[in-house]
Amino acid sequence: MNKICNFCGNKNFRKKEVQYVYKHDGKYLIVNNVPCEECEYCGEQYFEAQSLKKIESDFNQIYVSGKKPRNKIEVPVEEFVEF
């Protein structure tokens, strides 16, 4: 199958594992080592639907069903102020 990047038109991709940040209703889940294919030119990442469904399922298990996550972090938040 010939793949073409939807953003830049490049045809070269590399398989990677990346950190994926899932956000829903102001809540976040950071998932490490998510497989994807990344455009070698612009860096756009493409994920399998099965991977994204698993992340969504994990999010719901944590926030709805009370599953304990592997780790928690504290993240500072700031508002951008123009100069």
KAMOZI-V273257 format. One record per run of one state. SS is the DSSP state (~ for helix, > for strand, _ for the rest). FROM is the first residue (numbers start at 1). TO is the last residue. Records with the same first field share a line. If there is no record, write none. Layout:
SS=FROM-TO  FROM-TO
This chain:
_=1-12  25-26  40-44  47-48  64-83
>=13-24  27-39  45-46
~=49-63
